[in-house]
Amino acid sequence: MIQKILITLKAQESLKNHHLEKQYFQAVNKLISGQNSGTDLKSRKPKNAEIWSFCITKKYRAFCRKKCSTLTVFKIYNHQ
């Protein structure tokens, strides 16, 4: 279970540029509370890279690295 989610400055700027702050914090709250159904947290390939992603909206995903129970978001990506 995820206990803490950190975000890099570059990813934070990307959230502001795309006006996604509210949706991002809703997704983060779902992840921390354990409601992973709406966020679709999944491991990216190759599996040994330890890169995960979760949905912010239907159009945007957040890429992150997972260590223990902490996620560090490093990129906001338009996956369409």
C-alpha positions in Angstrom: 0.0 0.0 0.0 1.2 3.5 -0.8 1.8 5.8 2.1 3.5 8.8 0.6 3.6 10.4 -2.9 6.3 12.9 -3.8 6.5 15.0 -6.9 9.5 16.6 -8.7 9.5 20.3 -9.6 9.4 19.5 -13.4 6.3 17.4 -12.9 4.7 20.0 -10.7 5.2 22.6 -13.4 3.6 20.3 -16.0 0.5 19.9 -13.8 0.2 23.7 -13.5 0.6 24.1 -17.3 -2.1 21.6 -18.1 -4.4 22.8 -15.2 -4.4 19.3 -13.7 -3.8 20.1 -10.0 -7.3 19.2 -8.8 -7.5 16.0 -10.7 -3.9 15.0 -9.6 -4.7 15.5 -5.9 -7.9 13.5 -6.3 -5.9 10.6 -7.8 -3.3 10.9 -5.1 -5.9 10.7 -2.4 -7.4 7.6 -4.0 -4.0 5.9 -4.1 -3.2 6.7 -0.5 -6.6 5.5 0.7 -6.2 2.2 -1.3 -8.9 2.9 -3.9 -6.8 1.9 -6.9 -9.7 1.1 -9.2 -10.0 4.6 -10.6 -6.3 5.4 -10.9 -5.2 2.2 -12.6 -1.8 2.0 -10.9 0.4 -0.4 -12.9 4.0 -1.3 -13.6 5.6 -0.3 -16.9 7.8 -2.4 -19.1 10.6 -3.4 -18.6 9.6 -4.5 -15.1 13.1 -4.3 -13.7 13.2 -0.5 -14.3 10.7 -0.1 -11.4 8.7 2.6 -13.3 5.0 2.7 -12.5 2.1 4.9 -13.8 -1.3 5.9 -12.7 -4.2 7.8 -14.4 -4.9 11.4 -13.5 -7.6 11.9 -16.2 -8.5 9.9 -19.3 -5.9 11.8 -21.2 -3.0 12.2 -18.7 -0.9 9.7 -16.7 1.7 10.2 -14.1 5.0 8.3 -14.3 6.7 7.5 -11.0 9.3 5.3 -9.3 8.3 3.1 -6.4 10.5 2.5 -3.4 9.0 0.6 -0.5 5.7 2.5 0.2 6.7 5.8 -1.5 6.0 6.9 -5.1 8.0 9.7 -6.6 6.3 11.3 -9.6 8.8 12.5 -12.2 6.7 13.0 -15.4 3.2 13.9 -16.5 2.4 12.3 -19.8 -0.3 12.7 -22.4 -1.0 9.1 -23.4 -3.3 9.7 -26.3 
